[in-house]
Amino acid sequence: MQAPLPRSMRPGIVVVTRDTLRALAPADAQLVRKAIDSIGELSAKAQGLSKPITSHAQMLACDNRLYLSVGKDSLRGLLRVGGRQLFVHRKQSSEYVQTSPLCVLDFFVCTALQRGGEGRALFDFMCQREGTCAAALGYDRPSHKFLAFLRKHFDLASFIPQLNHFVVLGCKERGHKSQGPLVHATGKGWVKGHKGQYYDALHRIIFNFAKEVGSPSAVDRTDYGTASGSARGFVQHHSQQLSRAAVCGDAQNINNAARIMRVAHSNKQKAPGLK
Ligand SMILES: CC(C)(COP(=O)(O)OP(=O)(O)OC[C@H]1O[C@@H](n2cnc3c(N)ncnc32)[C@H](O)[C@@H]1OP(=O)(O)O)[C@@H](O)C(=O)NCCC(=O)NCCS
């Protein structure tokens, strides 16, 4: 059972900071403290943590922003973000680099409401207000549910600790070494082939399916298309479709990020005092 909310807290999404908490009237402050502590405990329990990572006291001690999804008489979810200095190991380099992304530090939607779009609504609201997007955030040990969430909504599918990465599909060798490195302007030159992060998936799933499809008793219901350039082979067709989905996903992410930046920019111009 969650703590009741003060009347001043209307249903919707509210942003709580240490300043807004300090500005509350004493009676409201008491109720908000209990409500935050109570949903913080539920979040910790849902993530199997021994103690809450979001609490009223901790919010007063830092400059994090806590996005609360407010229901009729209790909190429905929370999303806490804040800046972190991280030393991250970029994949193709042996060196650690320092970066200071905005990080998702806690994210929780009440169990009965999960998978109903509440998390997405909170996440989108936060991104819009912070002027960021899923691909630009840091994630502190995301749970399997959160990873599934990021994969589903934002096509973010591959991570190294505390740094999010777009998936790389890999490519076949192109041209010859003697041509020198590829010049993008002319399309001439050599590109070293490399296995992408879907390589294993392609081999294990598509090639195995292709074997099954090739057996005399199998029926292949793939729609290969009617264009003269349409791939006819099972492996080629499905590899192309996967690549296309990944490229479209990236384009959509870029488009989303541009839209969020545009909205944030126009909001800043409308209300220059707003954080
Ligand atoms: C992660 C979380 C905040 C997402 O909120 P939500 O309201 O469920 O998210 P949405 O309804 O907007 O999105 C649903 C998607 O999230 C993922 N997801 C949510 N619950 C899931 C579950 N129980 N198992 C696997 N994936 C899940 C799935 O991708 C799901 O899409 P699907 O239903 O088509 O499979 C919520 O699941 C939650 O509170 N989980 C427990 C706490 C937690 O793990 N927090 C992350 C901290 S790192």
The ligand as a MOL file (V3000), in Angstrom:
LIG
                    3D

  0  0  0     0  0            999 V3000
M  V30 BEGIN CTAB
M  V30 COUNTS 48 50 0 0 0
M  V30 BEGIN ATOM
M  V30 1 C 11.3770 -1.0680 -16.9550 0
M  V30 2 C 9.9840 -0.4880 -16.6630 0
M  V30 3 C 10.1500 0.8350 -15.9170 0
M  V30 4 C 9.2580 -0.2200 -17.9970 0
M  V30 5 O 7.9810 0.3530 -17.7400 0
M  V30 6 P 6.6600 -0.1730 -18.5100 0
M  V30 7 O 5.5280 0.6930 -18.1190 0
M  V30 8 O 6.5260 -1.6330 -18.2970 0
M  V30 9 O 7.0960 0.1210 -20.0170 0
M  V30 10 P 6.1720 0.2570 -21.3290 0
M  V30 11 O 4.8130 -0.3070 -21.0750 0
M  V30 12 O 6.2620 1.6470 -21.8160 0
M  V30 13 O 6.9990 -0.6700 -22.3230 0
M  V30 14 C 6.7930 -2.0470 -22.2890 0
M  V30 15 C 8.0720 -2.7540 -22.7280 0
M  V30 16 O 9.0510 -2.7330 -21.6710 0
M  V30 17 C 9.6650 -4.0480 -21.5660 0
M  V30 18 N 9.1510 -4.7510 -20.3770 0
M  V30 19 C 8.3250 -4.2450 -19.4430 0
M  V30 20 N 8.0600 -5.1940 -18.5150 0
M  V30 21 C 8.7180 -6.3120 -18.8830 0
M  V30 22 C 8.8270 -7.6240 -18.3510 0
M  V30 23 N 8.1680 -8.0000 -17.2480 0
M  V30 24 N 9.6100 -8.5240 -18.9800 0
M  V30 25 C 10.2820 -8.1850 -20.1040 0
M  V30 26 N 10.1910 -6.9510 -20.6780 0
M  V30 27 C 9.4210 -6.0260 -20.0670 0
M  V30 28 C 9.1850 -4.7910 -22.8090 0
M  V30 29 O 10.0090 -4.4360 -23.8800 0
M  V30 30 C 7.8010 -4.2000 -23.0010 0
M  V30 31 O 7.2980 -4.3940 -24.3200 0
M  V30 32 P 6.3820 -5.7070 -24.6010 0
M  V30 33 O 5.3070 -5.6930 -23.5760 0
M  V30 34 O 5.9010 -5.4910 -25.9990 0
M  V30 35 O 7.3080 -6.8710 -24.4500 0
M  V30 36 C 9.1270 -1.4710 -15.8290 0
M  V30 37 O 9.0490 -2.7000 -16.5100 0
M  V30 38 C 9.6280 -1.7070 -14.4210 0
M  V30 39 O 9.3100 -0.9590 -13.5120 0
M  V30 40 N 10.3960 -2.7790 -14.2030 0
M  V30 41 C 10.8410 -3.1490 -12.8660 0
M  V30 42 C 11.9470 -2.2300 -12.3750 0
M  V30 43 C 13.1040 -2.1790 -13.3110 0
M  V30 44 O 13.5670 -3.2090 -13.7980 0
M  V30 45 N 13.5900 -0.9560 -13.5440 0
M  V30 46 C 14.7340 -0.6940 -14.3540 0
M  V30 47 C 15.8120 -0.2040 -13.4580 0
M  V30 48 S 17.3850 -0.3830 -14.1670 0
M  V30 END ATOM
M  V30 BEGIN BOND
M  V30 1 1 1 2
M  V30 2 1 2 3
M  V30 3 1 2 4
M  V30 4 1 2 36
M  V30 5 1 4 5
M  V30 6 1 5 6
M  V30 7 2 6 7
M  V30 8 1 6 8
M  V30 9 1 6 9
M  V30 10 1 9 10
M  V30 11 2 10 11
M  V30 12 1 10 12
M  V30 13 1 10 13
M  V30 14 1 13 14
M  V30 15 1 14 15
M  V30 16 1 15 16
M  V30 17 1 15 30
M  V30 18 1 16 17
M  V30 19 1 17 18
M  V30 20 1 17 28
M  V30 21 1 18 19
M  V30 22 1 18 27
M  V30 23 2 19 20
M  V30 24 1 20 21
M  V30 25 1 21 22
M  V30 26 2 21 27
M  V30 27 1 22 23
M  V30 28 2 22 24
M  V30 29 1 24 25
M  V30 30 2 25 26
M  V30 31 1 26 27
M  V30 32 1 28 29
M  V30 33 1 28 30
M  V30 34 1 30 31
M  V30 35 1 31 32
M  V30 36 2 32 33
M  V30 37 1 32 34
M  V30 38 1 32 35
M  V30 39 1 36 37
M  V30 40 1 36 38
M  V30 41 2 38 39
M  V30 42 1 38 40
M  V30 43 1 40 41
M  V30 44 1 41 42
M  V30 45 1 42 43
M  V30 46 2 43 44
M  V30 47 1 43 45
M  V30 48 1 45 46
M  V30 49 1 46 47
M  V30 50 1 47 48
M  V30 END BOND
M  V30 END CTAB
M  END
